[in-house]
């Protein structure tokens, strides 16, 4: 099972909160992703926090993740995070 989403926040903190909201939706729709929710959130926060502080620009984040599970547990886990600052619309 996999997911993909993008969010834009007016600050780093706003982007981090929006990622958390989206990951909560992912878990609601795909409960096995509860197993990697904290790791995905942590990865997103790490990359967001690498960005320059610029209150005149938005913070854009795209995430894609997947899990391969069986009755014996998780066999594969993946998350891809892209974080960037961009001109405010």
ChimeraX commands (.cxc) that place a marker at each C-alpha (Angstrom):
marker #1 position 0.00,0.00,0.00 radius 0.5
marker #1 position 1.23,3.48,-0.79 radius 0.5
marker #1 position 0.44,7.16,-0.42 radius 0.5
marker #1 position 1.39,10.45,-1.98 radius 0.5
marker #1 position 0.58,14.01,-0.99 radius 0.5
marker #1 position 1.84,17.58,-1.13 radius 0.5
marker #1 position 1.31,20.44,1.30 radius 0.5
marker #1 position 2.28,24.09,1.43 radius 0.5
marker #1 position 2.73,26.00,4.65 radius 0.5
marker #1 position 3.39,29.65,5.35 radius 0.5
marker #1 position 6.15,28.69,7.83 radius 0.5
marker #1 position 8.17,25.60,8.69 radius 0.5
marker #1 position 5.92,24.94,11.69 radius 0.5
marker #1 position 2.83,25.27,9.52 radius 0.5
marker #1 position 4.24,22.83,6.96 radius 0.5
marker #1 position 5.15,20.34,9.70 radius 0.5
marker #1 position 1.60,20.54,11.10 radius 0.5
marker #1 position 0.11,20.00,7.63 radius 0.5
marker #1 position 2.30,16.96,7.05 radius 0.5
marker #1 position 1.05,15.55,10.37 radius 0.5
marker #1 position -2.57,16.13,9.28 radius 0.5
marker #1 position -1.98,14.35,5.97 radius 0.5
marker #1 position -0.22,11.40,7.59 radius 0.5
marker #1 position -3.16,11.07,10.00 radius 0.5
marker #1 position -5.47,10.85,6.96 radius 0.5
marker #1 position -3.20,8.21,5.41 radius 0.5
marker #1 position -3.40,6.10,8.58 radius 0.5
marker #1 position -7.19,6.51,8.71 radius 0.5
marker #1 position -7.46,5.17,5.15 radius 0.5
marker #1 position -4.61,2.65,5.38 radius 0.5
marker #1 position -4.25,1.52,9.01 radius 0.5
marker #1 position -0.98,-0.43,8.49 radius 0.5
marker #1 position 0.73,2.94,7.94 radius 0.5
marker #1 position 0.38,3.56,11.67 radius 0.5
marker #1 position 3.58,1.49,11.87 radius 0.5
marker #1 position 5.62,4.07,9.91 radius 0.5
marker #1 position 3.74,7.28,10.69 radius 0.5
marker #1 position 6.23,8.55,13.27 radius 0.5
marker #1 position 9.22,7.72,11.06 radius 0.5
marker #1 position 7.67,9.48,8.05 radius 0.5
marker #1 position 6.82,12.53,10.19 radius 0.5
marker #1 position 10.36,12.59,11.56 radius 0.5
marker #1 position 11.86,12.40,8.09 radius 0.5
marker #1 position 9.67,15.26,6.89 radius 0.5
marker #1 position 10.56,17.40,9.89 radius 0.5
marker #1 position 14.28,16.75,9.37 radius 0.5
marker #1 position 14.18,17.94,5.78 radius 0.5
marker #1 position 11.88,20.89,6.50 radius 0.5
marker #1 position 14.21,22.05,9.25 radius 0.5
marker #1 position 17.17,22.02,6.82 radius 0.5
marker #1 position 15.56,24.83,4.83 radius 0.5
marker #1 position 16.56,28.46,5.17 radius 0.5
marker #1 position 14.35,30.62,7.36 radius 0.5
marker #1 position 12.53,33.06,5.08 radius 0.5
marker #1 position 9.23,34.51,6.27 radius 0.5
marker #1 position 8.55,35.89,2.79 radius 0.5
marker #1 position 8.34,32.44,1.20 radius 0.5
marker #1 position 6.18,29.35,1.62 radius 0.5
marker #1 position 7.41,25.89,2.56 radius 0.5
marker #1 position 6.40,23.19,0.08 radius 0.5
marker #1 position 6.58,19.49,0.99 radius 0.5
marker #1 position 5.87,16.44,-1.15 radius 0.5
marker #1 position 5.82,12.97,0.35 radius 0.5
marker #1 position 5.47,9.50,-1.10 radius 0.5
marker #1 position 5.59,6.36,0.99 radius 0.5
marker #1 position 4.83,2.68,0.84 radius 0.5
marker #1 position 4.67,-0.44,2.97 radius 0.5
marker #1 position 4.65,-4.06,1.94 radius 0.5
marker #1 position 3.11,-6.13,4.70 radius 0.5
marker #1 position 2.12,-9.75,5.25 radius 0.5
marker #1 position 0.76,-11.66,8.22 radius 0.5
marker #1 position 4.35,-11.98,9.45 radius 0.5
marker #1 position 4.89,-8.20,9.50 radius 0.5
marker #1 position 6.42,-5.46,7.39 radius 0.5
marker #1 position 8.66,-6.72,4.60 radius 0.5
marker #1 position 9.48,-3.37,2.99 radius 0.5
marker #1 position 9.08,0.29,3.94 radius 0.5
marker #1 position 9.83,3.43,1.93 radius 0.5
marker #1 position 9.39,7.17,2.29 radius 0.5
marker #1 position 10.49,9.97,-0.03 radius 0.5
marker #1 position 10.45,13.57,1.17 radius 0.5
marker #1 position 11.03,16.70,-0.89 radius 0.5
marker #1 position 11.02,20.01,0.99 radius 0.5
marker #1 position 11.62,23.41,-0.58 radius 0.5
marker #1 position 10.98,27.08,-0.04 radius 0.5
marker #1 position 9.11,28.81,-2.83 radius 0.5
marker #1 position 7.72,32.19,-3.71 radius 0.5
marker #1 position 4.49,32.93,-1.96 radius 0.5
marker #1 position 1.58,33.02,-4.37 radius 0.5
marker link #1:1,2 radius 0.2
marker link #1:2,3 radius 0.2
marker link #1:3,4 radius 0.2
marker link #1:4,5 radius 0.2
marker link #1:5,6 radius 0.2
marker link #1:6,7 radius 0.2
marker link #1:7,8 radius 0.2
marker link #1:8,9 radius 0.2
marker link #1:9,10 radius 0.2
marker link #1:10,11 radius 0.2
marker link #1:11,12 radius 0.2
marker link #1:12,13 radius 0.2
marker link #1:13,14 radius 0.2
marker link #1:14,15 radius 0.2
marker link #1:15,16 radius 0.2
marker link #1:16,17 radius 0.2
marker link #1:17,18 radius 0.2
marker link #1:18,19 radius 0.2
marker link #1:19,20 radius 0.2
marker link #1:20,21 radius 0.2
marker link #1:21,22 radius 0.2
marker link #1:22,23 radius 0.2
marker link #1:23,24 radius 0.2
marker link #1:24,25 radius 0.2
marker link #1:25,26 radius 0.2
marker link #1:26,27 radius 0.2
marker link #1:27,28 radius 0.2
marker link #1:28,29 radius 0.2
marker link #1:29,30 radius 0.2
marker link #1:30,31 radius 0.2
marker link #1:31,32 radius 0.2
marker link #1:32,33 radius 0.2
marker link #1:33,34 radius 0.2
marker link #1:34,35 radius 0.2
marker link #1:35,36 radius 0.2
marker link #1:36,37 radius 0.2
marker link #1:37,38 radius 0.2
marker link #1:38,39 radius 0.2
marker link #1:39,40 radius 0.2
marker link #1:40,41 radius 0.2
marker link #1:41,42 radius 0.2
marker link #1:42,43 radius 0.2
marker link #1:43,44 radius 0.2
marker link #1:44,45 radius 0.2
marker link #1:45,46 radius 0.2
marker link #1:46,47 radius 0.2
marker link #1:47,48 radius 0.2
marker link #1:48,49 radius 0.2
marker link #1:49,50 radius 0.2
marker link #1:50,51 radius 0.2
marker link #1:51,52 radius 0.2
marker link #1:52,53 radius 0.2
marker link #1:53,54 radius 0.2
marker link #1:54,55 radius 0.2
marker link #1:55,56 radius 0.2
marker link #1:56,57 radius 0.2
marker link #1:57,58 radius 0.2
marker link #1:58,59 radius 0.2
marker link #1:59,60 radius 0.2
marker link #1:60,61 radius 0.2
marker link #1:61,62 radius 0.2
marker link #1:62,63 radius 0.2
marker link #1:63,64 radius 0.2
marker link #1:64,65 radius 0.2
marker link #1:65,66 radius 0.2
marker link #1:66,67 radius 0.2
marker link #1:67,68 radius 0.2
marker link #1:68,69 radius 0.2
marker link #1:69,70 radius 0.2
marker link #1:70,71 radius 0.2
marker link #1:71,72 radius 0.2
marker link #1:72,73 radius 0.2
marker link #1:73,74 radius 0.2
marker link #1:74,75 radius 0.2
marker link #1:75,76 radius 0.2
marker link #1:76,77 radius 0.2
marker link #1:77,78 radius 0.2
marker link #1:78,79 radius 0.2
marker link #1:79,80 radius 0.2
marker link #1:80,81 radius 0.2
marker link #1:81,82 radius 0.2
marker link #1:82,83 radius 0.2
marker link #1:83,84 radius 0.2
marker link #1:84,85 radius 0.2
marker link #1:85,86 radius 0.2
marker link #1:86,87 radius 0.2
marker link #1:87,88 radius 0.2
marker link #1:88,89 radius 0.2
view
